[in-house]
Amino acid sequence: MGTGHILLLCLLGAALFSSVICTNAIGPDKCCFKYYPRRLNKNLVSSYVVTDERCQKPAVILITKKGRDICADPNLSWVENIMKSVDENTL
């Protein structure tokens, strides 16, 4: 094998290695890009998750009893009331 072939294999290996590193980046699991526009009944919500601070928008993911994820604005009073209600029911 010539020097050119070895150099080509090294470049190909470096390109493959860098693509593997890029796809394994550590970041937030779930982020919200839009808020749910309507008020939600607190009896439909079983739990919630506050999104990671690295997300572009701060949000609360409300998880319904049917397993649906709904993004909501954490600054709205009805969202705060649902979070409080869920917290009280889990204690």
Phi and psi in radians as a Rosetta constraint file:
Dihedral C 1 N 2 CA 2 C 2 CIRCULARHARMONIC -1.470 0.35
Dihedral N 2 CA 2 C 2 N 3 CIRCULARHARMONIC 2.969 0.35
Dihedral C 2 N 3 CA 3 C 3 CIRCULARHARMONIC -1.090 0.35
Dihedral N 3 CA 3 C 3 N 4 CIRCULARHARMONIC -0.615 0.35
Dihedral C 3 N 4 CA 4 C 4 CIRCULARHARMONIC -1.102 0.35
Dihedral N 4 CA 4 C 4 N 5 CIRCULARHARMONIC -0.696 0.35
Dihedral C 4 N 5 CA 5 C 5 CIRCULARHARMONIC -1.164 0.35
Dihedral N 5 CA 5 C 5 N 6 CIRCULARHARMONIC -0.702 0.35
Dihedral C 5 N 6 CA 6 C 6 CIRCULARHARMONIC -1.149 0.35
Dihedral N 6 CA 6 C 6 N 7 CIRCULARHARMONIC -0.729 0.35
Dihedral C 6 N 7 CA 7 C 7 CIRCULARHARMONIC -1.099 0.35
Dihedral N 7 CA 7 C 7 N 8 CIRCULARHARMONIC -0.733 0.35
Dihedral C 7 N 8 CA 8 C 8 CIRCULARHARMONIC -1.105 0.35
Dihedral N 8 CA 8 C 8 N 9 CIRCULARHARMONIC -0.739 0.35
Dihedral C 8 N 9 CA 9 C 9 CIRCULARHARMONIC -1.128 0.35
Dihedral N 9 CA 9 C 9 N 10 CIRCULARHARMONIC -0.672 0.35
Dihedral C 9 N 10 CA 10 C 10 CIRCULARHARMONIC -1.123 0.35
Dihedral N 10 CA 10 C 10 N 11 CIRCULARHARMONIC -0.741 0.35
Dihedral C 10 N 11 CA 11 C 11 CIRCULARHARMONIC -1.136 0.35
Dihedral N 11 CA 11 C 11 N 12 CIRCULARHARMONIC -0.730 0.35
Dihedral C 11 N 12 CA 12 C 12 CIRCULARHARMONIC -1.115 0.35
Dihedral N 12 CA 12 C 12 N 13 CIRCULARHARMONIC -0.746 0.35
Dihedral C 12 N 13 CA 13 C 13 CIRCULARHARMONIC -1.087 0.35
Dihedral N 13 CA 13 C 13 N 14 CIRCULARHARMONIC -0.733 0.35
Dihedral C 13 N 14 CA 14 C 14 CIRCULARHARMONIC -1.129 0.35
Dihedral N 14 CA 14 C 14 N 15 CIRCULARHARMONIC -0.692 0.35
Dihedral C 14 N 15 CA 15 C 15 CIRCULARHARMONIC -1.140 0.35
Dihedral N 15 CA 15 C 15 N 16 CIRCULARHARMONIC -0.757 0.35
Dihedral C 15 N 16 CA 16 C 16 CIRCULARHARMONIC -1.145 0.35
Dihedral N 16 CA 16 C 16 N 17 CIRCULARHARMONIC -0.721 0.35
Dihedral C 16 N 17 CA 17 C 17 CIRCULARHARMONIC -1.120 0.35
Dihedral N 17 CA 17 C 17 N 18 CIRCULARHARMONIC -0.727 0.35
Dihedral C 17 N 18 CA 18 C 18 CIRCULARHARMONIC -1.180 0.35
Dihedral N 18 CA 18 C 18 N 19 CIRCULARHARMONIC -0.582 0.35
Dihedral C 18 N 19 CA 19 C 19 CIRCULARHARMONIC -1.219 0.35
Dihedral N 19 CA 19 C 19 N 20 CIRCULARHARMONIC -0.576 0.35
Dihedral C 19 N 20 CA 20 C 20 CIRCULARHARMONIC -1.182 0.35
Dihedral N 20 CA 20 C 20 N 21 CIRCULARHARMONIC -0.727 0.35
Dihedral C 20 N 21 CA 21 C 21 CIRCULARHARMONIC -1.133 0.35
Dihedral N 21 CA 21 C 21 N 22 CIRCULARHARMONIC -0.682 0.35
Dihedral C 21 N 22 CA 22 C 22 CIRCULARHARMONIC -1.168 0.35
Dihedral N 22 CA 22 C 22 N 23 CIRCULARHARMONIC -0.617 0.35
Dihedral C 22 N 23 CA 23 C 23 CIRCULARHARMONIC -1.385 0.35
Dihedral N 23 CA 23 C 23 N 24 CIRCULARHARMONIC -0.213 0.35
Dihedral C 23 N 24 CA 24 C 24 CIRCULARHARMONIC -1.763 0.35
Dihedral N 24 CA 24 C 24 N 25 CIRCULARHARMONIC 0.425 0.35
Dihedral C 24 N 25 CA 25 C 25 CIRCULARHARMONIC -1.134 0.35
Dihedral N 25 CA 25 C 25 N 26 CIRCULARHARMONIC 2.464 0.35
Dihedral C 25 N 26 CA 26 C 26 CIRCULARHARMONIC -1.588 0.35
Dihedral N 26 CA 26 C 26 N 27 CIRCULARHARMONIC 2.193 0.35
Dihedral C 26 N 27 CA 27 C 27 CIRCULARHARMONIC -2.670 0.35
Dihedral N 27 CA 27 C 27 N 28 CIRCULARHARMONIC -3.091 0.35
Dihedral C 27 N 28 CA 28 C 28 CIRCULARHARMONIC -1.128 0.35
Dihedral N 28 CA 28 C 28 N 29 CIRCULARHARMONIC 2.547 0.35
Dihedral C 28 N 29 CA 29 C 29 CIRCULARHARMONIC -1.280 0.35
Dihedral N 29 CA 29 C 29 N 30 CIRCULARHARMONIC -0.811 0.35
Dihedral C 29 N 30 CA 30 C 30 CIRCULARHARMONIC -2.371 0.35
Dihedral N 30 CA 30 C 30 N 31 CIRCULARHARMONIC 2.353 0.35
Dihedral C 30 N 31 CA 31 C 31 CIRCULARHARMONIC -2.276 0.35
Dihedral N 31 CA 31 C 31 N 32 CIRCULARHARMONIC 2.742 0.35
Dihedral C 31 N 32 CA 32 C 32 CIRCULARHARMONIC -1.921 0.35
Dihedral N 32 CA 32 C 32 N 33 CIRCULARHARMONIC 2.427 0.35
Dihedral C 32 N 33 CA 33 C 33 CIRCULARHARMONIC -1.963 0.35
Dihedral N 33 CA 33 C 33 N 34 CIRCULARHARMONIC -0.329 0.35
Dihedral C 33 N 34 CA 34 C 34 CIRCULARHARMONIC -2.452 0.35
Dihedral N 34 CA 34 C 34 N 35 CIRCULARHARMONIC 2.548 0.35
Dihedral C 34 N 35 CA 35 C 35 CIRCULARHARMONIC -1.600 0.35
Dihedral N 35 CA 35 C 35 N 36 CIRCULARHARMONIC 2.589 0.35
Dihedral C 35 N 36 CA 36 C 36 CIRCULARHARMONIC -1.121 0.35
Dihedral N 36 CA 36 C 36 N 37 CIRCULARHARMONIC 2.259 0.35
Dihedral C 36 N 37 CA 37 C 37 CIRCULARHARMONIC -1.387 0.35
Dihedral N 37 CA 37 C 37 N 38 CIRCULARHARMONIC -0.281 0.35
Dihedral C 37 N 38 CA 38 C 38 CIRCULARHARMONIC -1.985 0.35
Dihedral N 38 CA 38 C 38 N 39 CIRCULARHARMONIC 2.868 0.35
Dihedral C 38 N 39 CA 39 C 39 CIRCULARHARMONIC -1.305 0.35
Dihedral N 39 CA 39 C 39 N 40 CIRCULARHARMONIC 2.518 0.35
Dihedral C 39 N 40 CA 40 C 40 CIRCULARHARMONIC -1.997 0.35
Dihedral N 40 CA 40 C 40 N 41 CIRCULARHARMONIC 2.480 0.35
Dihedral C 40 N 41 CA 41 C 41 CIRCULARHARMONIC -1.260 0.35
Dihedral N 41 CA 41 C 41 N 42 CIRCULARHARMONIC 2.272 0.35
Dihedral C 41 N 42 CA 42 C 42 CIRCULARHARMONIC -1.143 0.35
Dihedral N 42 CA 42 C 42 N 43 CIRCULARHARMONIC -0.401 0.35
Dihedral C 42 N 43 CA 43 C 43 CIRCULARHARMONIC -1.242 0.35
Dihedral N 43 CA 43 C 43 N 44 CIRCULARHARMONIC -0.245 0.35
Dihedral C 43 N 44 CA 44 C 44 CIRCULARHARMONIC -1.531 0.35
Dihedral N 44 CA 44 C 44 N 45 CIRCULARHARMONIC -0.224 0.35
Dihedral C 44 N 45 CA 45 C 45 CIRCULARHARMONIC -1.724 0.35
Dihedral N 45 CA 45 C 45 N 46 CIRCULARHARMONIC 2.268 0.35
Dihedral C 45 N 46 CA 46 C 46 CIRCULARHARMONIC -1.753 0.35
Dihedral N 46 CA 46 C 46 N 47 CIRCULARHARMONIC -0.521 0.35
Dihedral C 46 N 47 CA 47 C 47 CIRCULARHARMONIC -2.798 0.35
Dihedral N 47 CA 47 C 47 N 48 CIRCULARHARMONIC 3.118 0.35
Dihedral C 47 N 48 CA 48 C 48 CIRCULARHARMONIC -2.638 0.35
Dihedral N 48 CA 48 C 48 N 49 CIRCULARHARMONIC 2.810 0.35
Dihedral C 48 N 49 CA 49 C 49 CIRCULARHARMONIC -2.382 0.35
Dihedral N 49 CA 49 C 49 N 50 CIRCULARHARMONIC 2.306 0.35
Dihedral C 49 N 50 CA 50 C 50 CIRCULARHARMONIC -1.491 0.35
Dihedral N 50 CA 50 C 50 N 51 CIRCULARHARMONIC 2.295 0.35
Dihedral C 50 N 51 CA 51 C 51 CIRCULARHARMONIC -1.215 0.35
Dihedral N 51 CA 51 C 51 N 52 CIRCULARHARMONIC 2.786 0.35
Dihedral C 51 N 52 CA 52 C 52 CIRCULARHARMONIC -1.127 0.35
Dihedral N 52 CA 52 C 52 N 53 CIRCULARHARMONIC 2.570 0.35
Dihedral C 52 N 53 CA 53 C 53 CIRCULARHARMONIC -1.164 0.35
Dihedral N 53 CA 53 C 53 N 54 CIRCULARHARMONIC -0.273 0.35
Dihedral C 53 N 54 CA 54 C 54 CIRCULARHARMONIC -1.402 0.35
Dihedral N 54 CA 54 C 54 N 55 CIRCULARHARMONIC -0.151 0.35
Dihedral C 54 N 55 CA 55 C 55 CIRCULARHARMONIC -1.218 0.35
Dihedral N 55 CA 55 C 55 N 56 CIRCULARHARMONIC 2.668 0.35
Dihedral C 55 N 56 CA 56 C 56 CIRCULARHARMONIC -1.142 0.35
Dihedral N 56 CA 56 C 56 N 57 CIRCULARHARMONIC -0.701 0.35
Dihedral C 56 N 57 CA 57 C 57 CIRCULARHARMONIC -1.990 0.35
Dihedral N 57 CA 57 C 57 N 58 CIRCULARHARMONIC 2.313 0.35
Dihedral C 57 N 58 CA 58 C 58 CIRCULARHARMONIC -1.216 0.35
Dihedral N 58 CA 58 C 58 N 59 CIRCULARHARMONIC 2.392 0.35
Dihedral C 58 N 59 CA 59 C 59 CIRCULARHARMONIC -2.729 0.35
Dihedral N 59 CA 59 C 59 N 60 CIRCULARHARMONIC 2.873 0.35
Dihedral C 59 N 60 CA 60 C 60 CIRCULARHARMONIC -2.096 0.35
Dihedral N 60 CA 60 C 60 N 61 CIRCULARHARMONIC 2.268 0.35
Dihedral C 60 N 61 CA 61 C 61 CIRCULARHARMONIC -1.694 0.35
Dihedral N 61 CA 61 C 61 N 62 CIRCULARHARMONIC 1.947 0.35
Dihedral C 61 N 62 CA 62 C 62 CIRCULARHARMONIC -1.530 0.35
Dihedral N 62 CA 62 C 62 N 63 CIRCULARHARMONIC 2.247 0.35
Dihedral C 62 N 63 CA 63 C 63 CIRCULARHARMONIC -1.857 0.35
Dihedral N 63 CA 63 C 63 N 64 CIRCULARHARMONIC 2.067 0.35
Dihedral C 63 N 64 CA 64 C 64 CIRCULARHARMONIC -1.378 0.35
Dihedral N 64 CA 64 C 64 N 65 CIRCULARHARMONIC 2.936 0.35
Dihedral C 64 N 65 CA 65 C 65 CIRCULARHARMONIC -1.144 0.35
Dihedral N 65 CA 65 C 65 N 66 CIRCULARHARMONIC -0.364 0.35
Dihedral C 65 N 66 CA 66 C 66 CIRCULARHARMONIC -1.552 0.35
Dihedral N 66 CA 66 C 66 N 67 CIRCULARHARMONIC 0.029 0.35
Dihedral C 66 N 67 CA 67 C 67 CIRCULARHARMONIC 1.531 0.35
Dihedral N 67 CA 67 C 67 N 68 CIRCULARHARMONIC 0.221 0.35
Dihedral C 67 N 68 CA 68 C 68 CIRCULARHARMONIC -1.493 0.35
Dihedral N 68 CA 68 C 68 N 69 CIRCULARHARMONIC 2.414 0.35
Dihedral C 68 N 69 CA 69 C 69 CIRCULARHARMONIC -1.671 0.35
Dihedral N 69 CA 69 C 69 N 70 CIRCULARHARMONIC 2.232 0.35
Dihedral C 69 N 70 CA 70 C 70 CIRCULARHARMONIC -2.214 0.35
Dihedral N 70 CA 70 C 70 N 71 CIRCULARHARMONIC 2.161 0.35
Dihedral C 70 N 71 CA 71 C 71 CIRCULARHARMONIC -1.447 0.35
Dihedral N 71 CA 71 C 71 N 72 CIRCULARHARMONIC 2.306 0.35
Dihedral C 71 N 72 CA 72 C 72 CIRCULARHARMONIC -2.383 0.35
Dihedral N 72 CA 72 C 72 N 73 CIRCULARHARMONIC 2.703 0.35
Dihedral C 72 N 73 CA 73 C 73 CIRCULARHARMONIC -1.321 0.35
Dihedral N 73 CA 73 C 73 N 74 CIRCULARHARMONIC 2.090 0.35
Dihedral C 73 N 74 CA 74 C 74 CIRCULARHARMONIC -1.202 0.35
Dihedral N 74 CA 74 C 74 N 75 CIRCULARHARMONIC -0.195 0.35
Dihedral C 74 N 75 CA 75 C 75 CIRCULARHARMONIC -1.558 0.35
Dihedral N 75 CA 75 C 75 N 76 CIRCULARHARMONIC -0.130 0.35
Dihedral C 75 N 76 CA 76 C 76 CIRCULARHARMONIC -1.402 0.35
Dihedral N 76 CA 76 C 76 N 77 CIRCULARHARMONIC 2.505 0.35
Dihedral C 76 N 77 CA 77 C 77 CIRCULARHARMONIC -1.130 0.35
Dihedral N 77 CA 77 C 77 N 78 CIRCULARHARMONIC -0.647 0.35
Dihedral C 77 N 78 CA 78 C 78 CIRCULARHARMONIC -1.184 0.35
Dihedral N 78 CA 78 C 78 N 79 CIRCULARHARMONIC -0.530 0.35
Dihedral C 78 N 79 CA 79 C 79 CIRCULARHARMONIC -1.237 0.35
Dihedral N 79 CA 79 C 79 N 80 CIRCULARHARMONIC -0.752 0.35
Dihedral C 79 N 80 CA 80 C 80 CIRCULARHARMONIC -1.058 0.35
Dihedral N 80 CA 80 C 80 N 81 CIRCULARHARMONIC -0.698 0.35
Dihedral C 80 N 81 CA 81 C 81 CIRCULARHARMONIC -1.139 0.35
Dihedral N 81 CA 81 C 81 N 82 CIRCULARHARMONIC -0.695 0.35
Dihedral C 81 N 82 CA 82 C 82 CIRCULARHARMONIC -1.139 0.35
Dihedral N 82 CA 82 C 82 N 83 CIRCULARHARMONIC -0.759 0.35
Dihedral C 82 N 83 CA 83 C 83 CIRCULARHARMONIC -1.063 0.35
Dihedral N 83 CA 83 C 83 N 84 CIRCULARHARMONIC -0.750 0.35
Dihedral C 83 N 84 CA 84 C 84 CIRCULARHARMONIC -1.108 0.35
Dihedral N 84 CA 84 C 84 N 85 CIRCULARHARMONIC -0.765 0.35
Dihedral C 84 N 85 CA 85 C 85 CIRCULARHARMONIC -1.094 0.35
Dihedral N 85 CA 85 C 85 N 86 CIRCULARHARMONIC -0.753 0.35
Dihedral C 85 N 86 CA 86 C 86 CIRCULARHARMONIC -1.116 0.35
Dihedral N 86 CA 86 C 86 N 87 CIRCULARHARMONIC -0.748 0.35
Dihedral C 86 N 87 CA 87 C 87 CIRCULARHARMONIC -1.076 0.35
Dihedral N 87 CA 87 C 87 N 88 CIRCULARHARMONIC -0.726 0.35
Dihedral C 87 N 88 CA 88 C 88 CIRCULARHARMONIC -1.170 0.35
Dihedral N 88 CA 88 C 88 N 89 CIRCULARHARMONIC -0.635 0.35
Dihedral C 88 N 89 CA 89 C 89 CIRCULARHARMONIC -1.294 0.35
Dihedral N 89 CA 89 C 89 N 90 CIRCULARHARMONIC -0.408 0.35
Dihedral C 89 N 90 CA 90 C 90 CIRCULARHARMONIC -1.479 0.35
Dihedral N 90 CA 90 C 90 N 91 CIRCULARHARMONIC -0.282 0.35
